[in-house]
Amino acid sequence: MAKRKNPNQNGSESAAPVDFKSFLLAKTNRGLLLDIVVFVTNLFLMQLLTRLFLDLFRQAEAGDEVAQYALAFSSLGMWILPAAGAVLKRWHFHRRLKGTGKTAASSESGLSGCLFNPIFYFCLNLVILSMILTGFAQLLFGDVLLKTPAIFVPLVILGLILTIFQTYLIYRYFSPPKNPPQSEFLRSPRSETLGDICLFLNMILFQIGWNTLTFTGLGPPSGFLEFAGRLFLLCFIALLIYFPPRMFYLAEDINRPRTWLTMLLANSPVILRVLFGMSSTAMTN
């Protein structure tokens, strides 16, 4: 418990307690909570999860159908979870902004305007879609898929249409609803809580992919130029990987200076491991 100074009636300052647990769990600080969860997970758990994922990938390559389905459903989760989170949280997010006299547009800076461009997320969704099609289509149709345009082409077109709709649901999150949702569940606090769970799980899946860099076997940088180049590249990749699952909370806290620091903190364990060549390949033996 910390103390915050508040003025009393005499103009002097008195100490008032600040409940950090309530502060951290406040709905307006979900992004901060996510950054802290990712940081702790990257420190203590993510290496194990990534190692299990790589083992699963090797088993899938060896023809294990259970592993293949697990990877396919993981890709499907990365595709479904952000849209589900956006739908579940949208009404609560805008009601909260309206209560403070703000709008999603008023929270955007020049940088956020570039990052929030739907084309960026749509291209990412196409990459995830290709993983889903590769996984499920191969399991359901086998090698005949690529040899049969009558199956392959309609699947690609259907996937493209669904991805456009999925991206629409995601970016609809940033537009205030004209009316409350008809569903009682979407108006209840449970809806936002479930939405947060979807977004947190989505972030964990992205972080597993991000942590595979620590298993590449890179050695320490040979000099300052390689160090600087590796640092720049890692920070750039970290932004690309961390931004998509984080942007729903960035819409609310992007103008807080601490936000960029906590985002950097969340990614720092991976950045430092790769930057200094602290490979995790030995941990897989």
C-alpha positions in Angstrom: 0.0 0.0 0.0 1.5 3.4 -1.0 0.4 6.8 0.0 -0.8 9.7 -2.1 -0.8 13.3 -0.9 -4.1 15.2 -0.9 -4.7 18.8 0.2 -6.7 19.2 3.4 -8.9 22.0 4.5 -5.9 24.1 5.8 -4.1 23.8 2.4 -1.5 21.4 3.7 -1.0 18.0 2.3 -2.1 14.7 4.0 -1.2 11.2 3.0 -4.0 9.1 1.5 -3.6 5.4 0.7 -3.5 4.2 -2.8 -4.7 0.6 -3.4 -2.3 -0.6 -6.2 -4.3 -3.9 -6.5 -7.5 -1.9 -7.4 -5.4 0.4 -9.6 -3.9 -2.5 -11.5 -7.2 -4.3 -11.9 -9.2 -1.2 -13.0 -10.8 -1.6 -16.4 -9.0 1.5 -17.6 -5.7 -0.2 -16.8 -6.2 -3.5 -18.6 -3.4 -2.6 -21.0 -1.0 -2.1 -18.1 -2.1 -5.4 -16.6 -1.5 -7.1 -19.9 2.0 -5.7 -20.2 2.9 -6.9 -16.7 1.4 -10.4 -17.3 3.4 -10.7 -20.5 6.6 -9.5 -18.8 6.2 -12.1 -16.0 5.3 -14.8 -18.4 8.3 -14.0 -20.6 10.5 -14.2 -17.6 9.3 -17.5 -16.1 6.9 -19.4 -18.3 7.2 -18.5 -22.0 10.4 -20.4 -22.7 8.6 -23.6 -21.5 5.5 -22.9 -23.6 7.6 -22.1 -26.7 9.6 -25.3 -26.3 6.4 -27.3 -26.1 5.2 -25.5 -29.2 8.4 -26.3 -31.1 8.1 -30.0 -30.0 4.5 -29.9 -31.2 5.6 -28.5 -34.6 8.2 -31.3 -35.0 5.6 -33.9 -34.2 3.2 -32.4 -36.7 5.9 -32.4 -39.4 6.5 -36.1 -38.5 2.8 -36.8 -39.3 1.2 -36.8 -35.9 -2.4 -35.8 -36.5 -3.0 -34.8 -32.9 -0.1 -32.3 -33.1 -1.4 -31.1 -36.5 -4.8 -30.4 -35.2 -3.4 -28.6 -32.2 -1.4 -26.3 -34.4 -4.4 -25.7 -36.7 -6.6 -24.8 -33.7 -3.9 -22.5 -32.4 -3.9 -20.6 -35.7 -7.7 -20.6 -35.6 -7.5 -19.1 -32.1 -5.3 -16.3 -33.3 -7.8 -15.5 -36.0 -11.0 -15.8 -33.9 -10.0 -14.4 -30.5 -9.3 -10.8 -31.4 -12.7 -10.5 -33.3 -14.5 -12.1 -30.3 -12.8 -9.8 -27.9 -13.7 -6.8 -30.0 -17.4 -7.7 -30.1 -17.5 -8.5 -26.4 -15.8 -5.3 -25.2 -17.0 -2.7 -27.8 -20.1 -1.4 -25.9 -18.3 -1.2 -22.6 -15.2 0.5 -24.0 -17.2 3.3 -25.6 -19.5 3.7 -22.7 -16.5 4.2 -20.5 -15.0 6.7 -22.9 -18.3 8.6 -23.1 -18.4 8.8 -19.3 -15.1 10.6 -19.3 -16.1 13.0 -22.1 -13.7 11.3 -24.7 -14.1 9.4 -27.9 -11.8 6.9 -29.6 -10.9 9.5 -32.2 -9.8 12.0 -29.5 -7.4 9.4 -28.1 -5.5 8.9 -31.4 -2.1 10.5 -32.0 -0.3 10.7 -35.3 1.5 7.5 -34.6 -1.6 5.6 -33.6 -3.4 6.8 -36.7 -0.8 4.9 -38.8 -0.7 1.9 -36.6 -4.5 1.6 -36.5 -4.8 1.3 -40.2 -7.0 -1.7 -41.1 -4.7 -2.7 -44.0 -2.0 -3.6 -41.5 -4.2 -5.9 -39.6 -5.8 -7.3 -42.7 -2.4 -8.4 -44.1 -1.6 -10.0 -40.8 -5.0 -11.8 -40.9 -4.2 -13.2 -44.3 -1.0 -14.7 -43.0 -2.9 -16.3 -40.2 -5.5 -17.5 -42.7 -2.9 -19.2 -44.8 -1.8 -21.1 -41.7 -5.4 -22.2 -41.0 -5.9 -23.3 -44.6 -2.6 -25.1 -44.6 -3.4 -26.9 -41.4 -7.1 -27.8 -41.6 -7.3 -28.2 -45.4 -4.3 -30.6 -45.4 -5.9 -32.6 -42.6 -9.3 -32.8 -44.2 -8.3 -33.1 -47.9 -4.7 -34.3 -47.9 -2.5 -33.8 -50.9 -5.5 -33.8 -53.2 -6.2 -30.2 -52.1 -3.5 -28.5 -54.2 -4.3 -30.7 -57.2 -8.0 -29.9 -57.2 -8.8 -26.3 -58.1 -12.5 -27.0 -57.6 -11.7 -27.4 -53.8 -8.7 -25.1 -53.4 -10.0 -21.9 -55.1 -13.4 -21.8 -53.3 -11.6 -22.3 -50.0 -9.3 -19.4 -50.7 -12.2 -17.1 -51.7 -14.3 -18.1 -48.7 -11.3 -17.5 -46.4 -10.7 -14.1 -48.0 -14.4 -13.1 -47.5 -14.3 -14.3 -43.9 -11.1 -12.4 -43.2 -12.6 -9.2 -44.6 -15.6 -9.7 -42.2 -13.3 -10.5 -39.3 -11.2 -7.4 -39.9 -14.4 -5.4 -40.1 -15.5 -6.7 -36.7 -12.1 -5.8 -35.2 -12.0 -2.3 -36.5 -15.7 -1.8 -35.7 -14.5 -1.8 -32.1 -13.2 1.7 -32.6 -16.5 3.1 -33.8 -19.1 4.0 -31.0 -22.3 2.0 -31.2 -25.4 4.1 -31.9 -27.5 2.0 -29.5 -26.9 -0.5 -26.7 -26.6 -4.1 -27.8 -29.8 -6.0 -27.8 -28.1 -9.0 -26.1 -28.3 -8.7 -22.3 -25.0 -10.6 -22.0 -23.2 -8.1 -24.2 -24.4 -5.3 -21.8 -23.3 -7.2 -18.7 -19.8 -6.9 -17.0 -19.2 -10.6 -17.8 -19.1 -9.7 -21.5 -16.1 -7.4 -21.0 -14.4 -9.8 -18.7 -14.7 -12.6 -21.3 -13.5 -10.2 -24.0 -10.4 -9.5 -21.9 -9.7 -13.2 -21.5 -9.9 -13.6 -25.3 -7.4 -10.7 -25.8 -5.0 -12.0 -23.2 -5.1 -15.5 -24.7 -4.5 -14.0 -28.1 -1.5 -12.2 -26.8 0.0 -15.4 -25.3 -0.3 -17.1 -28.7 1.5 -14.2 -30.4 4.2 -14.2 -27.7 4.9 -17.9 -28.3 5.6 -17.1 -31.9 7.8 -14.1 -30.8 9.8 -16.3 -28.4 10.8 -18.7 -31.1 13.5 -16.2 -31.9 15.3 -17.2 -28.7 15.6 -20.8 -30.1 17.4 -19.8 -33.3 20.9 -20.3 -31.9 22.2 -16.8 -32.6 25.5 -16.0 -31.0 26.6 -12.7 -29.3 26.9 -9.7 -31.7 30.4 -9.5 -33.2 30.6 -5.7 -32.8 28.8 -2.4 -32.3 27.3 -2.3 -35.8 25.8 -5.7 -35.5 24.6 -4.9 -32.0 22.9 -1.7 -33.1 21.4 -3.4 -36.2 20.1 -6.3 -34.2 18.6 -3.9 -31.6 16.8 -1.9 -34.2 15.4 -5.0 -36.0 14.3 -6.6 -32.7 12.5 -3.4 -31.6 10.8 -3.2 -35.0 9.7 -6.8 -34.9 8.6 -6.5 -31.3 6.3 -3.6 -32.3 4.8 -5.5 -35.3 4.1 -8.6 -33.1 3.0 -6.9 -29.9 0.9 -4.2 -31.5 -2.0 -6.3 -33.0 -3.1 -8.0 -29.8 -2.4 -4.9 -27.7 -4.1 -2.3 -29.9 -7.6 -2.7 -28.3 -6.1 -1.3 -25.0 -3.9 1.2 -26.8 -7.1 2.9 -28.0 -7.5 3.8 -24.3 -4.0 4.4 -23.0 -1.8 5.3 -26.0 -1.4 8.9 -24.8 -0.1 7.8 -21.4 3.7 8.1 -21.3 4.1 5.0 -19.2 2.3 2.8 -21.9 5.3 2.7 -24.2 7.6 2.0 -21.3 5.5 -1.0 -20.1 5.2 -2.3 -23.6 9.0 -2.2 -23.9 9.3 -3.8 -20.5 7.0 -6.6 -21.6 9.2 -7.4 -24.6 12.5 -6.8 -23.0 13.2 -10.4 -21.9 13.0 -11.6 -25.5 14.9 -8.6 -26.9 17.7 -9.1 -24.4 18.0 -12.8 -25.0 18.3 -12.4 -28.8 20.3 -9.2 -28.6 23.1 -10.8 -26.5 22.8 -14.3 -28.1 21.4 -16.0 -25.0 20.0 -18.9 -27.1 17.5 -21.3 -25.6 18.3 -24.2 -27.9 20.3 -25.9 -25.2 17.2 -26.0 -23.1 15.5 -28.3 -25.6 18.1 -31.1 -25.2 
